Amino acid sequence: EAVTEAVASIRHRIKSEVIVCFLASHAFQHPEAEALSAAFATALSASMAGPTTAILCDGSQTAFSKHCHDPSRLWHLAFHGEVNAARQGTTLHCCKNAEEKRTVT
């Protein structure tokens, strides 16, 4: 029930028709992964039309955020009390643990 309420709260706060969610591990596993994340952020943010929002989780946050044209459309899912390392976008404290975060996404 808490997860269902978290999802409803997130949708209410974001107020976006399209939500794109990125999931990644805490650390990049391939030497080119960070560059790929940056290139993807540049391309996606340049083509996001209308009320589209990107939600980021874990390792992709910083690399993606640095290359997004409009940080106001970035939302970071975080554990309760966690700090947004990317420092861009809005942090949504939505879960107690990794299992809840996976369920929310």
Salt bridges, closest charged atoms under 4 A:
ASP58 OD1 - HIS26 ND1 3.94
ASP58 OD1 - LYS101 NZ 3.07
GLU100 OE2 - LYS96 NZ 3.64
